[in-house]
């Protein structure tokens, strides 16, 4: 069995499953937000602020944020490994692939920390 250290799951099957689960979570979040916007009579800053003042909404948003990061990592990892480095360089671009993955991982960590600060900061 080939094992890849930089993929998110333990195998392609786990990555596939993670991507489907995170997609369902993101769909639920988007549908909720769109429904809230459409069906709130006096939608504005006050309604939005009251919604995000509730702990369950912050937790739901955090789960959506983490789902976005996981979903994006798996998708970008697939693109980087399959389409960019292997096809562009004939499979001989390990250093370039790892560099791109490190940059993407740093961006993912930055966005995660930033999102947590927005959701749970003062």
C-alpha positions as a printed Julia matrix, in Angstrom:
122×3 Matrix{Float64}:
   0.0    0.0     0.0
   1.36   3.39   -0.97
   1.15   5.9     1.81
   1.25   9.63    1.21
   2.26  11.79    4.12
   0.9   15.04    2.75
  -2.65  13.92    1.94
  -5.33  14.64    4.54
  -6.69  11.13    5.03
  -4.96   7.83    5.37
  -5.92   6.85    1.83
  -7.77   8.06   -1.22
 -10.95   6.55    0.16
 -10.69   8.59    3.35
  -9.94  11.74    1.37
 -12.98  11.06   -0.81
 -15.15  10.53    2.29
 -13.83  13.65    4.02
 -14.56  15.69    0.94
 -18.15  14.43    0.72
 -18.83  15.0     4.44
 -17.36  18.49    4.38
 -19.39  19.3     1.25
 -22.6   18.33    3.08
 -21.63  20.5     6.06
 -20.86  23.45    3.78
 -24.15  22.98    1.93
 -26.07  22.99    5.22
 -24.24  26.15    6.33
 -24.85  27.99    3.05
 -28.53  27.0     3.0
 -28.93  28.18    6.59
 -27.24  31.54    5.93
 -29.21  32.14    2.72
 -32.44  31.16    4.49
 -31.64  33.46    7.39
 -30.99  36.38    5.05
 -34.12  35.75    2.97
 -36.55  35.06    5.8
 -35.48  37.63    8.39
 -37.85  40.59    8.2
 -35.52  43.28    9.49
 -32.26  41.87    8.22
 -29.38  44.14    9.07
 -26.46  44.54   11.4
 -28.58  44.0    14.51
 -30.07  40.69   13.3
 -26.69  39.5    12.04
 -25.01  40.47   15.31
 -27.67  38.7    17.38
 -27.31  35.55   15.27
 -23.55  35.39   15.72
 -23.79  36.24   19.43
 -25.27  32.79   20.0
 -22.77  30.08   20.85
 -24.36  27.44   18.6
 -23.96  29.73   15.58
 -20.31  30.31   16.34
 -19.76  26.57   16.7
 -21.65  25.94   13.44
 -19.51  28.61   11.75
 -16.33  27.09   13.18
 -17.33  23.65   11.86
 -18.03  25.24    8.47
 -14.65  27.0     8.55
 -12.8   23.79    9.38
 -14.81  21.97    6.72
 -13.78  24.6     4.19
 -10.12  24.18    5.1
 -10.29  20.37    4.91
 -12.26  20.44    1.66
  -9.88  22.94    0.07
  -6.77  21.1     1.24
  -7.88  17.82   -0.28
  -8.89  19.48   -3.54
  -5.73  21.55   -3.84
  -3.52  18.62   -2.85
  -5.13  16.56   -5.62
  -4.6   19.33   -8.16
  -1.0   19.95   -7.1
   0.01  16.28   -7.09
  -1.94  15.14  -10.15
  -2.11  18.04  -12.54
   0.62  20.52  -11.78
   3.79  18.7   -10.79
   3.24  15.27  -12.38
   2.01  16.52  -15.74
   4.14  19.64  -15.96
   7.41  18.06  -14.93
   6.87  14.43  -15.82
   6.63  13.42  -12.15
  10.08  14.77  -11.24
   9.08  17.84   -9.27
   9.0   16.59   -5.69
  10.7   19.7    -4.3
   8.32  22.01   -6.18
   5.32  19.97   -5.03
   6.43  20.07   -1.4
   7.09  23.81   -1.61
   3.61  24.45   -2.99
   2.1   22.21   -0.31
   3.96  24.06    2.46
   2.71  27.4     1.14
  -0.86  26.09    0.92
  -0.62  24.61    4.42
   0.65  27.93    5.79
  -2.25  29.77    4.15
  -4.7   27.2     5.56
  -3.32  27.66    9.08
  -3.39  31.44    8.71
  -7.02  31.41    7.55
  -8.0   29.02   10.33
  -6.41  31.16   13.05
  -7.89  34.31   11.52
 -11.36  32.74   11.33
 -11.19  31.55   14.94
 -10.14  35.05   16.02
 -13.08  36.55   14.14
 -15.57  34.06   15.59
 -14.33  33.92   19.17
 -12.35  37.15   19.55
 -13.48  40.09   21.6
